């Protein structure tokens, strides 16, 4: 009787459906800092009197450090805890962010932004793993959609804030404000309890479990392409608008439509996820991205760029949430490590996309840049849809025959999350 009572009182996976607000605020801050770079590239280039192609290293270096840091943060979060890692990383981001605001030249600024990207890189993947630890699989994509809404709000406000502040005050404030917000988040997270995690062995055991998952290789490869197409392309929305004659503030305001699109369409994902399978959601998202890039490539006008930014947000909500939820499910016994490899791939792809697009941006060939992104999105979408469908089917086939139909329905719902 005592064993039964204890089991009832402490369920293995509590049915939480919301992410704690301090954790959401930390993820918001990390995304804010990352997306504040694009709208200030032209201003930084003019202020420091360096070519735009050189300043693009601020975005590319940040994304590369953000991505390559993921395996380290993932292994640490599996071993010492999600929130401990997040608090330590935010503390480092505070110091590096303040130093970025004081950087005397481009070289120092790039180095400090790389350190900042390394630090903020811990926040989002550890938050995703937190959701995986605390939210039942059948509800997980909904909780991730809530987290993505906060991330979308952060990216949208970052674009608006960065463009306005860099235009009217100083681009240095763009790096100082998220640093101060990170310090505030460290204090707020002190009261958030650490979730229980699956038991792990040594680091070798974690890496072995990840290495044995064939589907994780698929997710990682798709993450590289997704990062290059979606995040890499997004970097050039503000410069393209400024090339059309818009001020930095106006370009930031238009780019902020990406965040508005993400925020709005994550609501649509939550409404559709019970009726549309994951591979269907991915297909819808890919269609949004193709439509956005193709419109901007064909009609290089401000309204077309505004539509592109909005549709990229919609595509991120549908396509990225599918890949994101998939990444939290492939290796549950080493979830933090597995998610970190996916996020690493995502931002390595982002850095590659920014680097490859830099030359085109320097010569204002934005139509060609967005056209290539549209073409690349098609095979990406097809691959995500097919891979996610096969993963779901294989997990269902692997389920043992249940004693009654009700149990079968419940188990399949869990695997599909």
C-alpha positions in Angstrom: 0.0 0.0 0.0 2.8 2.4 0.8 4.5 1.7 -2.5 1.3 2.4 -4.4 0.7 5.6 -2.4 4.2 6.9 -3.1 3.9 6.1 -6.8 0.6 8.0 -7.0 2.0 11.0 -5.2 5.2 11.3 -7.3 4.3 10.5 -11.0 7.2 9.9 -13.3 6.2 12.6 -15.7 3.9 15.4 -14.3 1.3 16.7 -16.7 2.6 20.2 -16.9 1.7 22.1 -20.0 3.3 25.5 -19.3 7.0 26.5 -19.1 7.8 28.5 -15.9 7.9 32.2 -16.6 11.5 32.9 -15.5 12.6 30.2 -18.0 10.5 31.7 -20.7 12.0 35.1 -19.9 15.6 33.6 -20.2 14.8 32.1 -23.6 13.2 35.4 -24.7 16.4 37.2 -23.7 18.7 34.7 -25.6 16.6 35.1 -28.7 16.4 38.8 -28.4 20.2 39.1 -28.2 20.7 36.8 -31.2 18.2 38.6 -33.5 19.3 42.1 -32.5 22.4 41.7 -34.7 20.9 41.9 -38.2 19.4 45.4 -38.0 22.6 47.0 -36.8 25.0 45.5 -39.4 24.8 48.5 -41.8 25.1 51.0 -38.9 28.1 49.2 -37.4 29.8 49.1 -40.8 29.3 52.8 -41.3 30.4 53.8 -37.7 33.5 51.6 -37.7 34.2 52.4 -41.4 34.6 48.8 -42.5 32.9 46.8 -45.3 29.5 45.3 -44.7 30.9 41.9 -45.7 33.3 42.1 -42.8 30.6 43.1 -40.3 28.5 40.1 -41.3 31.1 38.2 -39.2 29.2 39.5 -36.2 26.2 37.4 -37.2 28.1 34.5 -38.6 30.6 34.2 -35.7 27.8 34.5 -33.1 25.8 31.8 -34.8 28.8 29.5 -35.2 29.8 29.9 -31.5 26.1 29.4 -30.5 25.9 26.2 -32.5 29.3 24.7 -31.7 28.8 25.2 -28.0 25.7 23.0 -28.0 27.2 19.6 -27.4 29.1 20.9 -24.3 26.0 22.5 -22.9 23.9 19.4 -23.7 26.3 17.0 -21.9 26.5 19.4 -18.9 22.7 19.8 -18.7 22.2 16.0 -18.7 24.8 15.7 -15.8 24.4 18.7 -13.6 20.9 20.0 -14.5 19.1 22.2 -17.0 18.7 25.3 -14.8 22.2 25.2 -13.3 23.6 25.3 -16.8 21.3 28.1 -17.8 22.2 30.3 -14.8 25.9 29.9 -15.3 25.6 30.6 -19.0 23.5 33.7 -18.5 26.1 35.0 -16.0 28.8 34.7 -18.7 26.5 36.3 -21.3 26.0 39.3 -19.0 29.8 40.0 -18.8 30.4 39.4 -22.5 27.4 41.5 -23.5 28.5 44.5 -21.4 32.0 44.2 -22.9 30.6 44.1 -26.4 28.9 47.4 -25.8 32.3 48.9 -24.9 34.3 47.2 -27.8 36.8 49.7 -29.4 37.0 48.1 -32.9 35.5 45.4 -35.1 38.0 42.7 -34.1 37.3 43.1 -30.4 33.5 43.3 -31.1 33.5 40.1 -33.2 35.5 38.2 -30.5 33.1 39.4 -27.7 30.0 38.6 -29.8 31.5 35.1 -30.3 31.8 34.7 -26.5 28.3 36.0 -26.0 26.9 33.6 -28.6 28.7 30.7 -26.8 27.1 31.7 -23.5 23.6 32.3 -24.8 23.8 29.0 -26.7 23.0 27.1 -23.5 19.6 28.7 -22.9 17.2 27.5 -25.6 18.3 23.9 -25.9 18.4 23.5 -22.1 14.9 25.0 -22.1 13.8 22.5 -24.7 15.2 19.7 -22.6 13.4 21.1 -19.6 10.1 20.8 -21.5 11.0 17.2 -22.5 11.7 16.4 -18.8 8.5 17.9 -17.5 5.8 17.7 -20.2 4.2 14.4 -21.4 4.9 13.6 -25.0 1.4 14.0 -26.2 1.3 17.6 -24.9 4.9 18.5 -25.7 4.5 20.2 -29.1 1.9 22.5 -27.6 4.3 23.4 -24.7 7.1 23.9 -27.3 4.7 26.1 -29.3 4.3 28.3 -26.2 8.1 28.5 -25.8 8.4 29.4 -29.5 5.9 32.1 -29.1 8.1 33.8 -26.5 11.1 33.2 -28.8 9.2 34.8 -31.7 8.3 37.8 -29.5 11.9 38.1 -28.6 13.1 38.1 -32.2 10.4 40.5 -33.3 11.1 43.0 -30.5 14.8 42.7 -31.1 14.5 43.7 -34.7 12.3 46.7 -33.8 14.4 47.7 -30.8 17.8 47.3 -32.5 16.9 49.2 -35.6 15.4 52.1 -33.7 18.0 52.4 -31.0 20.9 52.1 -33.5 19.3 54.7 -35.7 18.5 57.3 -33.0 20.9 56.6 -30.1 23.8 54.1 -30.4 24.2 50.5 -31.6 26.2 49.8 -28.5 23.0 49.9 -26.4 21.7 47.0 -28.5 24.3 44.8 -26.9 24.1 46.3 -23.4 20.3 45.9 -22.9 20.1 42.1 -23.3 23.2 41.7 -21.1 21.3 43.5 -18.3 18.2 41.4 -19.0 20.4 38.2 -18.7 21.5 39.3 -15.2 17.9 39.8 -14.2 17.0 36.4 -15.5 19.7 34.8 -13.4 18.1 36.2 -10.3 14.6 35.2 -11.3 15.6 31.6 -12.0 16.9 31.1 -8.5 13.4 30.2 -7.3 12.7 27.7 -10.1 13.1 24.1 -9.1 15.3 21.8 -11.1 13.3 19.0 -12.8 14.1 15.3 -12.4 15.9 13.7 -15.3 16.4 10.2 -16.6 19.4 8.5 -15.0 22.5 8.8 -17.0 25.9 7.1 -16.9 29.1 8.8 -17.7 29.7 11.1 -20.6 30.7 8.1 -22.8 27.3 6.5 -22.1 25.5 9.7 -23.1 27.4 10.0 -26.3 27.0 6.3 -27.1 23.3 6.5 -26.8 23.2 9.5 -29.1 25.6 7.9 -31.6 23.4 4.8 -31.9 20.3 6.8 -32.9 20.1 6.7 -36.7 17.2 9.2 -36.7 19.3 11.7 -34.8 21.7 11.8 -37.8 18.8 12.6 -40.0 17.6 15.4 -37.6 21.1 16.9 -37.4 21.6 16.9 -41.1 18.2 18.6 -41.6 19.1 21.1 -38.9 22.1 22.3 -40.9 20.0 22.9 -44.0 17.2 24.5 -42.0 19.6 26.9 -40.3 21.2 27.9 -43.6 17.8 28.5 -45.3 15.7 30.0 -42.5 18.2 31.7 -40.1 20.8 32.5 -42.7 18.3 34.1 -45.0 16.6 36.0 -42.2 19.9 37.8 -41.5 19.7 39.7 -44.8 16.1 41.0 -44.5 17.1 44.2 -42.7 20.1 44.9 -45.1 17.8 44.3 -48.1 15.3 46.8 -46.7 18.0 49.4 -46.0 19.2 48.9 -49.6 15.7 50.0 -50.7 16.2 53.3 -48.8 14.6 52.5 -45.5 16.2 53.8 -42.3 17.6 51.3 -39.7 14.6 51.9 -37.5 12.1 51.3 -40.4 14.0 48.2 -41.5 14.0 46.8 -38.0 10.2 47.5 -37.7 9.6 45.5 -40.9 11.9 42.7 -39.9 10.0 42.5 -36.6 7.1 41.0 -38.6 9.0 37.8 -38.5 8.4 37.7 -34.7 4.8 38.7 -35.2 4.4 35.8 -37.7 6.0 33.4 -35.3 3.9 34.5 -32.4 0.6 34.3 -34.4 1.2 31.1 -36.2 2.4 29.2 -33.1 -1.3 29.6 -32.0 -2.3 27.9 -35.3 0.1 25.1 -34.7 -1.5 24.4 -31.3 -4.9 24.4 -32.9 -4.0 22.1 -35.7 -1.6 19.6 -34.0 -4.5 17.3 -32.8 -5.9 17.1 -36.4 -2.8 17.4 -38.6 0.1 14.9 -38.3 3.6 16.3 -37.7 4.7 15.7 -41.3 1.7 17.6 -42.5 2.6 20.6 -40.3 6.1 20.5 -41.7 4.8 20.6 -45.2 2.6 23.6 -44.4 5.6 25.4 -42.9 7.8 24.7 -45.9 5.1 26.1 -48.2 5.1 29.4 -46.2 8.9 29.7 -46.4 9.0 29.0 -50.2 6.2 31.6 -50.8 7.9 34.2 -48.8 11.3 33.9 -50.4 10.0 33.5 -53.9 7.9 36.7 -53.5 10.9 38.7 -52.3 13.1 37.3 -55.1 10.5 38.1 -57.8 9.3 41.5 -56.5 12.1 43.4 -54.7 9.8 45.8 -52.9 9.3 46.8 -49.3 5.9 45.1 -49.1 7.3 41.9 -50.5 10.1 41.9 -47.9 7.4 42.5 -45.2 5.4 39.6 -46.5 8.6 37.5 -46.6 9.4 38.3 -43.0 5.9 37.4 -41.9 5.9 34.1 -43.8 9.3 33.2 -42.5 7.8 33.5 -39.0 4.9 31.3 -40.1 7.3 28.7 -41.6 9.4 28.7 -38.4 6.3 28.0 -36.3 5.2 25.1 -38.4 8.4 23.6 -39.9 10.9 24.3 -37.0 8.5 23.1 -34.3 8.2 19.8 -36.1 11.9 19.3 -36.2 12.3 20.6 -32.6 9.7 18.2 -31.2 11.3 15.4 -33.1 14.7 16.2 -31.6 13.3 15.9 -28.1 12.0 12.4 -28.8 14.8 10.6 -30.6 17.0 9.8 -27.6 15.0 10.4 -24.4 17.7 8.8 -22.1 20.2 11.5 -23.2 17.7 14.2 -24.2 19.9 17.2 -23.4 22.8 15.8 -25.4 20.6 14.9 -28.4 18.8 18.2 -28.5 22.1 20.0 -28.2 23.5 18.3 -31.4 20.3 19.4 -33.3 20.6 23.0 -32.1 24.3 22.9 -32.9 23.5 21.8 -36.4 20.9 24.5 -36.7 23.3 27.4 -35.9 26.2 26.0 -37.8 23.9 26.1 -40.8 22.9 29.6 -39.9 26.6 30.7 -39.8 27.1 29.0 -43.2 24.1 30.7 -44.6 25.2 34.1 -43.4 28.8 33.5 -44.7 27.6 32.3 -48.2 25.1 35.2 -48.5 27.6 37.9 -47.4 29.1 38.4 -50.9 25.7 38.7 -52.5 24.6 41.2 -49.9 27.8 43.3 -50.3 26.8 43.7 -54.0 23.1 44.1 -53.3 22.1 40.9 -55.1 19.3 40.2 -52.7 17.0 38.8 -55.3 19.4 36.0 -56.2 20.0 35.4 -52.5 16.3 34.9 -51.6 15.7 33.0 -54.8 18.3 30.4 -53.9 16.8 30.2 -50.4 13.4 29.5 -51.9 14.8 26.6 -54.1 16.7 25.1 -51.1 13.5 25.1 -49.0 11.7 22.6 -51.3 14.0 19.5 -50.7 14.3 20.5 -47.1 10.6 20.4 -46.6 10.2 17.1 -48.5 13.0 15.5 -46.4 11.5 16.7 -43.1 8.0 15.5 -44.0 9.2 12.0 -45.1 11.6 11.6 -42.2 9.2 12.6 -39.5 6.5 10.3 -41.0 8.8 7.3 -41.0 10.0 8.0 -37.5 6.4 8.1 -36.2 5.5 4.9 -38.1 8.6 3.1 -36.8 7.9 4.1 -33.2 4.3 2.8 -33.5 5.4 -0.5 -35.1 7.9 -1.0 -32.2 5.2 -0.7 -29.5 4.2 -4.0 -27.8 0.7 -5.3 -28.4 -1.4 -3.7 -25.6 -3.9 -5.7 -23.5 -6.8 -3.6 -24.7 -7.4 -0.9 -27.3 -7.5 1.9 -24.9 -3.9 1.2 -23.8 -2.9 1.1 -27.5 -4.3 4.5 -28.2 -2.6 6.0 -25.2 0.8 4.6 -26.0 0.7 5.7 -29.6 -0.3 9.2 -28.6 2.8 9.3 -26.4 5.1 8.2 -29.1 3.8 10.7 -31.6 4.5 13.6 -29.3 
